[in-house]
Amino acid sequence: MSSASNPTIVVQQPSGWQRFVSFLGWSLFLLTALSLVIVSLFLLSFLGIYSDYFDTTNGITEKYVSGSKSGSDKIAIVSIEGIIMEGDGFVKHQIDRIREDNNVKAIVVRVDSPGGTVTGSDYILHHLNKLREEKKVPVIVSMGAIAASGGYYVSMAVGDQEKSIYAEPTSTTGSIGVIVPHYNFSGLMKEFHVEDDSIASHERKQMLAMTKEMPPEHREIIQQYVNEAFGRFKDIVKSGRPLYRQQPEKLDTLATGEIFSATKAKENGLVDEIGFIEDAVDRALEIAGLTKDDTKVVKYKRPAALFDLGNIGSAESARSDLATLFELSMPKAYYISTTMPAIFSSHRAD
């Protein structure tokens, strides 16, 4: 067999210099790709920080509830649930989101709260009133299981609008009053030979100390403080219930801290109608002159948190409860439907 039928294959190995150039080229390529990834991550992080800085809604998201899915007009549901503390939280973020949305033509405030601090309740009411005035849209209230004390206070965001407060048949409302919690543990301390040896700039600094009996002169000072907050509560009720502006004595009869069923509340003018949130939405449609075919009803969800999954959230929840414990131990006035504020709360309105 001739050599022509058996070709010889020659494999030429690259020289050391060629291998170095190849290695250098690939290294530069990988470094360039890595640099692009790092720069991209940095830019994304920067944009995220920039976006968060100007995001007053804290990343809440909108969710469709009912009505026309393709409707351009919206009725927005603001949820106020649980104990109201400082006020500048989820409720405020919902308000900020609605303020930026020009498609919102009416608002339904869904209240399921026993109230909370005087300041927190007043803060929420202030911003709801401001939202109503700025957007020139009607505000309707839908009461859930309870809308008492501070929960009733924030319901006055309806203003002078007729037929604007709806309570479900099983709602509890009323509880118009103010309380500054105080507990006297001095007897228990004596039994266990424990003394309060605090050093204060003035004796009134410890007016609400749980370790001592409250002298009559200190009680009078606190009572004046409560009376002032109570007077403001009644003025706020009059702003949302024109009936009581005309008959203030009727409000004085009701404003004893007493709670009322939905039926009794309607009889006394505290609410307008007994109905569910769907009825409140229908009323909002009517007042705003909207049609169901062109209107969708939306509400808002809190952003998902890293610690919301499984038992990972237990530590975060414990820290939140501890913070609530310390907040509730401070000398504050409350619009709340209880003789003793809940120490641990699994859910706060704000």
C-alpha positions as CSV (number, residue, x, y, z in Angstrom):
1,M,0.0,0.0,0.0
2,S,1.4,3.4,-1.0
3,S,2.1,6.1,1.5
4,A,-0.3,8.4,-0.4
5,S,-3.3,6.4,1.0
6,N,-2.0,6.9,4.6
7,P,-1.8,10.7,5.2
8,T,0.2,11.8,8.2
9,I,-1.6,14.1,10.7
10,V,0.7,16.6,12.4
11,V,-0.5,18.2,15.6
12,Q,1.3,21.4,16.3
13,Q,1.5,22.3,20.0
14,P,1.2,26.0,20.7
15,S,4.3,27.6,22.0
16,G,4.7,28.9,25.5
17,W,4.2,32.5,24.3
18,Q,1.0,31.6,22.5
19,R,-0.3,29.8,25.6
20,F,0.4,32.9,27.7
21,V,-1.4,35.2,25.3
22,S,-4.4,32.9,25.2
23,F,-4.4,32.8,29.0
24,L,-4.1,36.5,29.2
25,G,-7.0,37.0,26.8
26,W,-9.4,34.7,28.6
27,S,-8.4,36.3,32.0
28,L,-9.2,39.8,30.6
29,F,-12.5,38.5,29.3
30,L,-13.5,37.0,32.6
31,L,-12.4,40.1,34.5
32,T,-14.4,42.3,32.2
33,A,-17.5,40.1,32.6
34,L,-17.1,40.1,36.4
35,S,-16.6,43.9,36.4
36,L,-19.8,44.3,34.4
37,V,-21.7,42.1,36.8
38,I,-20.4,44.1,39.8
39,V,-21.2,47.4,38.2
40,S,-24.7,46.2,37.3
41,L,-25.3,45.0,40.9
42,F,-24.0,48.3,42.2
43,L,-26.3,50.3,39.9
44,L,-29.3,48.2,40.8
45,S,-28.5,48.6,44.5
46,F,-28.1,52.4,44.0
47,L,-31.4,52.6,42.0
48,G,-33.1,50.6,44.8
49,I,-31.8,52.9,47.5
50,Y,-32.8,56.0,45.4
51,S,-36.3,54.5,44.8
52,D,-36.8,53.7,48.5
53,Y,-35.7,57.2,49.5
54,F,-38.5,58.8,47.5
55,D,-41.1,56.0,48.1
56,T,-43.5,57.3,50.8
57,T,-45.7,54.2,50.4
58,N,-43.0,51.8,51.8
59,G,-43.5,49.5,48.8
60,I,-47.1,48.6,49.4
61,T,-48.9,46.9,46.4
62,E,-52.4,47.4,45.0
63,K,-54.8,44.4,44.8
64,Y,-58.0,44.1,42.7
65,V,-61.1,43.4,44.9
66,S,-64.1,43.8,42.7
67,G,-65.8,45.7,39.9
68,S,-64.5,46.1,36.3
69,K,-61.0,44.7,35.9
70,S,-60.4,47.1,33.0
71,G,-62.1,50.1,34.6
72,S,-60.1,53.3,34.6
73,D,-61.8,54.8,37.7
74,K,-61.0,53.4,41.1
75,I,-62.6,53.1,44.6
76,A,-59.8,52.6,47.0
77,I,-60.2,50.8,50.3
78,V,-58.1,52.1,53.2
79,S,-57.7,49.4,55.9
80,I,-57.4,50.4,59.6
81,E,-57.1,47.2,61.6
82,G,-55.8,46.5,65.1
83,I,-54.5,48.8,67.8
84,I,-53.6,52.3,66.6
85,M,-50.2,53.3,68.0
86,E,-48.1,56.1,66.4
87,G,-50.1,56.3,63.2
88,D,-47.2,56.8,60.8
89,G,-47.2,53.3,59.4
90,F,-49.3,51.1,57.0
91,V,-52.4,53.4,57.2
92,K,-50.3,56.4,56.2
93,H,-48.6,54.5,53.4
94,Q,-52.1,53.7,52.0
95,I,-53.1,57.3,52.1
96,D,-49.8,58.3,50.4
97,R,-50.4,55.8,47.6
98,I,-54.0,57.1,47.0
99,R,-52.8,60.7,47.0
100,E,-50.5,59.8,44.0
101,D,-53.2,58.0,42.1
102,N,-55.3,60.3,40.0
103,N,-57.7,57.4,39.1
104,V,-59.0,57.1,42.6
105,K,-62.4,58.8,42.6
106,A,-63.8,57.7,46.0
107,I,-62.5,56.2,49.2
108,V,-63.9,53.5,51.6
109,V,-62.3,53.4,55.0
110,R,-62.6,49.9,56.4
111,V,-62.3,50.2,60.2
112,D,-61.8,47.2,62.5
113,S,-60.1,48.7,65.5
114,P,-60.7,49.2,69.2
115,G,-58.7,52.4,69.0
116,G,-55.4,53.2,70.5
117,T,-53.4,56.3,71.4
118,V,-54.9,59.8,71.2
119,T,-52.0,61.0,69.1
120,G,-52.0,58.1,66.7
121,S,-55.8,58.3,66.2
122,D,-55.6,62.0,65.6
123,Y,-52.7,61.7,63.2
124,I,-54.6,59.2,61.0
125,L,-57.8,61.3,61.0
126,H,-55.8,64.4,60.1
127,H,-54.3,62.7,57.0
128,L,-57.6,61.2,56.0
129,N,-59.3,64.6,56.2
130,K,-56.4,66.2,54.2
131,L,-56.7,63.5,51.5
132,R,-60.4,64.0,51.2
133,E,-60.0,67.8,50.9
134,E,-57.1,67.6,48.4
135,K,-58.6,65.1,46.1
136,K,-62.1,66.3,46.4
137,V,-63.4,62.8,46.7
138,P,-66.1,61.3,49.0
139,V,-65.1,59.2,52.0
140,I,-67.3,56.4,53.2
141,V,-66.7,54.3,56.3
142,S,-67.3,50.6,56.6
143,M,-67.2,49.3,60.2
144,G,-66.1,45.7,60.8
145,A,-66.2,43.8,64.0
146,I,-65.3,46.8,66.1
147,A,-64.9,50.5,65.4
148,A,-64.8,51.9,68.9
149,S,-63.1,54.8,70.7
150,G,-60.1,55.7,68.4
151,G,-61.7,53.5,65.8
152,Y,-64.8,55.7,65.9
153,Y,-62.6,58.8,66.1
154,V,-60.9,58.1,62.7
155,S,-64.4,57.3,61.2
156,M,-65.1,61.0,61.4
157,A,-63.1,61.4,58.2
158,V,-66.4,61.3,56.4
159,G,-67.0,64.9,57.2
160,D,-70.5,66.2,56.6
161,Q,-71.4,63.6,54.0
162,E,-74.9,62.2,54.4
163,K,-75.4,58.5,54.7
164,S,-71.7,57.9,55.0
165,I,-71.0,55.5,57.9
166,Y,-72.0,51.8,57.5
167,A,-71.8,49.3,60.4
168,E,-72.1,45.6,59.9
169,P,-75.0,44.0,61.9
170,T,-72.6,42.6,64.5
171,S,-70.3,45.7,64.7
172,T,-69.4,47.2,68.1
173,T,-68.9,50.9,68.1
174,G,-69.0,53.9,70.4
175,S,-66.8,54.0,73.4
176,I,-66.3,57.7,73.1
177,G,-64.0,58.6,75.9
178,V,-60.4,58.9,77.1
179,I,-58.3,56.8,79.5
180,V,-54.9,57.2,81.0
181,P,-54.0,53.8,82.4
182,H,-52.6,53.7,86.0
183,Y,-52.0,50.7,88.3
184,N,-51.0,50.9,91.9
185,F,-48.6,48.1,92.9
186,S,-47.4,49.8,96.1
187,G,-49.3,47.3,98.3
188,L,-47.7,44.4,96.5
189,M,-44.3,46.0,96.8
190,K,-44.7,46.5,100.6
191,E,-45.6,42.8,101.0
192,F,-42.3,41.9,99.3
193,H,-40.3,44.7,101.0
194,V,-39.6,46.5,97.7
195,E,-39.2,50.3,97.7
196,D,-39.2,52.8,94.8
197,D,-36.0,54.7,95.4
198,S,-36.0,56.7,92.2
199,I,-34.4,60.1,92.0
200,A,-36.5,62.7,90.0
201,S,-36.2,66.4,89.3
202,H,-39.7,66.9,90.8
203,E,-42.3,64.8,92.5
204,R,-44.7,65.3,89.6
205,K,-42.3,63.5,87.3
206,Q,-43.6,60.3,88.9
207,M,-47.3,61.2,88.9
208,L,-48.1,58.0,87.0
209,A,-45.6,55.7,88.7
210,M,-47.1,52.3,89.5
211,T,-45.0,52.0,92.6
212,K,-46.7,54.7,94.6
213,E,-50.3,55.8,95.5
214,M,-51.4,58.9,93.5
215,P,-52.0,61.9,95.7
216,P,-55.2,63.8,95.1
217,E,-53.4,66.9,93.6
218,H,-51.7,64.7,91.0
219,R,-55.0,63.0,90.2
220,E,-56.5,66.4,89.6
221,I,-53.8,67.3,87.1
222,I,-54.2,64.1,85.2
223,Q,-58.0,64.5,85.2
224,Q,-57.6,68.0,83.6
225,Y,-55.4,66.5,80.9
226,V,-58.0,63.8,80.2
227,N,-60.8,66.3,80.2
228,E,-59.0,68.3,77.5
229,A,-58.5,65.3,75.3
230,F,-62.1,64.3,75.9
231,G,-63.3,67.7,74.8
232,R,-61.3,67.4,71.6
233,F,-62.9,63.9,71.0
234,K,-66.4,65.3,71.2
235,D,-65.5,68.2,68.9
236,I,-64.2,65.7,66.4
237,V,-67.4,63.7,66.6
238,K,-69.4,66.8,65.9
239,S,-67.3,67.5,62.8
240,G,-68.4,64.1,61.4
241,R,-71.9,64.0,62.9
242,P,-73.8,67.2,62.2
243,L,-76.6,66.0,64.4
244,Y,-74.5,66.5,67.5
245,R,-73.5,70.0,66.5
246,Q,-77.2,70.8,66.6
247,Q,-77.9,68.7,69.7
248,P,-74.6,68.7,71.8
249,E,-76.5,67.5,74.8
250,K,-77.4,64.2,72.9
251,L,-73.6,63.6,72.4
252,D,-73.0,64.3,76.1
253,T,-75.5,61.5,76.9
254,L,-73.7,59.1,74.6
255,A,-70.1,60.0,75.3
256,T,-69.7,58.0,78.5
257,G,-67.3,55.4,77.2
258,E,-70.3,53.0,76.6
259,I,-70.2,50.7,73.6
260,F,-73.1,50.2,71.3
261,S,-74.4,47.5,69.0
262,A,-74.9,48.5,65.4
263,T,-78.7,48.8,66.0
264,K,-78.3,51.1,69.0
265,A,-75.6,53.1,67.2
266,K,-78.0,53.7,64.3
267,E,-80.8,54.7,66.6
268,N,-78.6,57.2,68.3
269,G,-77.1,58.6,65.1
270,L,-73.6,57.3,65.6
271,V,-73.8,55.5,62.3
272,D,-76.1,56.0,59.3
273,E,-76.8,52.5,57.9
274,I,-76.4,48.8,58.8
275,G,-74.7,47.1,56.0
276,F,-71.5,45.4,54.7
277,I,-68.5,46.8,52.9
278,E,-70.2,46.1,49.5
279,D,-73.0,48.5,50.6
280,A,-70.4,51.2,51.5
281,V,-68.8,50.7,48.0
282,D,-72.2,51.1,46.3
283,R,-72.7,54.3,48.3
284,A,-69.3,55.6,47.2
285,L,-70.2,54.8,43.6
286,E,-73.4,56.8,44.0
287,I,-71.9,59.9,45.6
288,A,-68.9,60.0,43.1
289,G,-71.2,59.5,40.1
290,L,-69.4,56.4,39.0
291,T,-70.6,53.3,37.2
292,K,-69.8,49.7,38.0
293,D,-68.9,49.0,34.4
294,D,-66.1,51.5,34.5
295,T,-64.9,51.3,38.1
296,K,-62.7,48.8,39.9
297,V,-62.4,48.5,43.7
298,V,-58.9,48.1,45.0
299,K,-57.1,47.7,48.3
300,Y,-53.5,47.6,49.4
301,K,-51.2,45.0,50.8
302,R,-48.1,45.3,53.0
303,P,-44.9,44.4,51.3
304,A,-43.7,40.9,51.9
305,A,-41.0,40.9,54.6
306,L,-37.9,38.6,54.8
307,F,-39.0,37.3,58.2
308,D,-42.6,36.5,57.2
309,L,-41.9,32.8,56.4
310,G,-42.2,30.0,58.9
311,N,-40.7,30.3,62.3
312,I,-38.1,32.8,61.1
313,G,-40.6,35.5,61.9
314,S,-40.9,34.6,65.6
315,A,-37.9,36.6,66.7
316,E,-39.0,39.6,64.7
317,S,-42.5,39.3,66.2
318,A,-41.1,39.1,69.7
319,R,-39.2,42.3,69.1
320,S,-42.4,44.0,67.8
321,D,-44.3,42.8,70.9
322,L,-41.6,44.0,73.2
323,A,-41.7,47.4,71.6
324,T,-45.4,47.5,72.0
325,L,-45.0,46.5,75.7
326,F,-42.7,49.5,76.3
327,E,-44.9,51.8,74.3
328,L,-48.0,50.9,76.3
329,S,-46.0,51.3,79.6
330,M,-45.4,55.0,78.8
331,P,-47.7,57.6,80.3
332,K,-50.1,58.2,77.4
333,A,-53.8,59.0,76.9
334,Y,-55.8,56.4,74.9
335,Y,-58.9,56.4,72.8
336,I,-59.3,52.7,73.3
337,S,-62.3,50.5,74.1
338,T,-60.9,48.7,77.2
339,T,-60.0,49.5,80.8
340,M,-56.5,48.1,80.2
341,P,-54.6,48.4,76.9
342,A,-53.5,45.0,75.4
343,I,-49.8,44.5,76.4
344,F,-49.1,42.1,73.5
345,S,-50.6,42.7,70.1
346,S,-50.1,40.4,67.1
347,H,-51.4,43.2,64.8
348,R,-51.2,46.9,64.8
349,A,-53.1,49.3,62.6
350,D,-50.1,51.4,61.8
